[in-house]
Amino acid sequence: MNILVLKMGGSILAKLPTSFYQTIVALKQQKICEPIIVHGGGPEINETLKELHVESKFVDGLRVTTNEVLDVAEMVMSGSINKKIVANIQKQGGTAIGMSGVDGKTLQAIPIDNASTLGYVGQVKKVNVSWIEQIMEHGAIPVISPIGIDGSGERLNINGDMAAAAVAKALKAKLALISDIPGVMENVSGKEFVHEQLTKEEIEEKIASGVIYGGMIPKVRSALNGLSGGIKESVILNGLAPEDIKDYIQGKQAGTKVVMKKEEKQHV
């Protein structure tokens, strides 16, 4: 089965055009691939926490998740955002089933190492793929929010990129990080171009030299996190030009592939 896990962060969701959802539905209906969406929701969670006067702080870029913060994160991601994505897919003639990692124990999690500091934050120990596969087999697109559950029934907030990587690994799928730019770009002699492929080593060098900067740093770090999650390849694709997604899944050049090591060119 040709499966593509699409990770959509909260900041890109508001920008995605109708054509993005049309493309996802077409991929499914034309049997080009089986799309699965894993989404985040950071900006909307921040906004809701502020409205509800719930204090929230970050340590090393990760949200400290108290029980109160977890309730809000679950409400926003598994409720509001998840159902908006499901509705957008169905407006374009597709069928989608929204779920969180809690449903059917789909994302079985354990607390992360520094849980004493970060609170109810987890990492995926196992993905129960049977529910995801059943949704796909019944003609629907799974839409998953990254709230997991541990062995005692405790909910845990999971980083969206790591949740997407875990799902991709469990299903032997490709992982696409949906962005609002064509890929990792570099300016050489006044001309901008998109890197077709970057290794972990090249990315670290380009961050150190300032070629990769600002908002692109978390994107490439997310792609690398996917690789450390055990998948062979991540790709950064432009959700605002959804034909790139179709091109990528059909083997054409699109976006920036992120790999651990350079692929050897195969001569056919």
N, C-alpha and C positions, 0 to 999 in steps of 0.2 A: 504494500500500500504506500502510495506517494503522499506523505503527510507534511504539511507546512504549518509550524506554530508561529503565529504572528503576535509579537509582544507590542502592545500599545500603551505608552505611558500616558498619565493624566493630562500632560501639557499638549500632546498632539491631538487628543480626542476632539477637542472643540474646533480644530482646524480642518479635520478630514472632510473632503467633498463627498457629495452623493455618489460620484463615480467610484470612490474607494469601495463602498459597500456593494455597488453593482459588480465590480471586479471580483470581490470575494464570493458573491453568489454565483457568478459565471464560472469561477474555478470549480465550484462544487457541482453545479448542474451539468457542466460540460465534461465532468470527470477528468479534468486536468490534474487536480490534486484534491486532497482532503484538508481544508483549512480548519485550524483551531485557533481561537483568539484567547490570549491571556492578557489581562489589562491591569493597569495600576489606577491611581486616582489621587496622587499627592496634592495637587493644587486645590481640588474640591474638598479634600479632607481638611486641609489647612483652613479653608474658608469656613467650613462648617464648625470646626473647633473654635474658631474666633467668634462666630455668631453665638455659639453656646457657652462662651466664656470658659472653655476647658483649656487649661494650660498644657502646652506641648513644647518639648525641647528636643534637640538633636545632640548626639554624641558621635563624633567621627562620621558625620553624614547620615547616621541611622536614627530614626525616630524612637525616642524613649516611649514605650507603649504601656501605659497604665491600663487597668481594667476599663476605666472611663474612656480613654483614648481608643482602646480596642473596640468598644461598643460603637463609637462614632465611625471608625475606619470600616467596620463591617457594614454599618448602615449605609454609608456612602458607596463603598465599592460593590458589595453584594446586592445592594438595593438599587439606589439611583443610577449609578454608572452602568452596572451590568444590564439593567433592563433597557436603558437608552440604546446600548449597542445591539441588543436583541431586537428591539423595535426597528432600528435603522436597517438591519439585515432583512427583516420581514417586510419592510416598506418596499424593498427592491425585489420582492417575489421569492425570497429564500425562506428557509425555516431555521430557527436558532433556538437552542435551549441554554438558558443561563443557569449557572451553578457556581458555588464556591467550593474550595477544597474541603470544606466541612461536609458537604453533601456526599453521601455514600463513602465517607472517609477517602475522598479522592486524593487529597494531599495529606498524607500521614506525616506528621512533623515531630521534631524534637526541639527543645529550647536551644538557641545558639549558645556558644561558649560563654559569652559575657552577658547572659540573661539577667544576672544579678544587677547589672547596670541598666540594661535596656528594657527589662520587663518582659511582657508577653510577646516576644519576637522569636520566631522559629526558623528552622531550616528543614527542607523536605528530606525525609528519610526514605519514603516509598511513595510511588504514584500508583493508585489503584486504577489501572487503565481500563478495566472492564466496563465501567460506566461511560467513559469517554468513547470507547469503541462502540458501545451499544447506540449511543446518540448518533455517531457517524453512520453506522449501519442502517439506522432508521431514517436516513436522508436529511439529518439536521446538522448544523454547525455548532459545536460546543463553544460556549463563551464562559471563561473561568476567571473568577476573582481570587486573588492570592491570600485567602484566609485558610489556614490549615488547622488540623486537629491532632492532639497527641493521644497516647494510649489510654489516658485517664479521662478523655473527653474534653480537655481544656483547649480552647481556641488559641491560635497563635498567628500573629501578623507576619507574613512572609514577604521578603523583597520580591517585587514583581518580576524582575529580570531572572532571578534565581529560580522562581517558580516556573517560569516559561522554559528555562533551560532544563529543569528536572522533567517536565512534561515531554519536551523534545527528546531527551535522552531515553526515557522510558518507552517511547513509541518509535524510537529510531527515526526521528523526523529531522527536518531542517528547521533552523531557527532564524526568523527574520525580525529585526528590530525596526519598527516603523518610525521614521523620522520626518522632518519637514524640509530636508535638503537631499540632493542626489547621492550623497555618500561623503566620505572623507575627502575634503578638497584641499588643494595646495596651489599656491601662487608661485610660478616659476617664470622669471623674466617678464613679468606683467601679464602673464596668461594663467588663468585658473583651469585646473583639470581635476578630474575625480580619480582617485586611486582605485584600480580594479581589485587589488588584493593587498592586504597588509598582514605581516606576521606579528606576533606578540612583541618580538624584539624591535621591529621597525616602529611599532606604535609607541613603545617606551622611549625610543630615541626621538621621535617627532614631538612627543609631549615635552621632553627635556629641552629640546631646541626651540620650542615655541611654535612649531608649524601646526601642531594640533593644540588648540587653546579654547578657552571659554566653554560654551555649551557642548562642544564636540567631545570634550574630555569624558564626561559621564557616559556619552553614547558609546565610545570605543571601549571604555571600561566595562560597560554592560555586555558588549559583544565578547570581550575577553572572559568575563564571568561565565558566559554561556559555555565557552570552551572548557573552562575549569570544571563546569558542571558535567562534563563528560561527552559533549557532542563534538562532531568532527569539524563543523563549520558554522559560523554565524555570518549574517549579512546585514548591513545597514541599507535600508531601502526607503525611497521617497514615497510616503503615503499620499502626497499631494499630486503625484504623477503615477497613479496606480497601475498603468501599463507596465511600469518597471517590475511590479510583482509578477505579472504574467510572464514577462520576458525571463526573469530569473528562474522561475519554476520550469520553464521550457529550455533552460540551458544556455540562454543568450546572456550577453554581458549586461549587468544592471547593478547599480549600487557598488558598495565596497565589501568584498568578502574579507572576513577576519579569520585567519588560520594560525595554528601554533607554529607550523613550519611551512616553507614554500612548497607548493605542489610541483611535482615533476611534470614537465610537459609530456603528454602522451602523443605519440605519432601513430596515426591510424593508417 
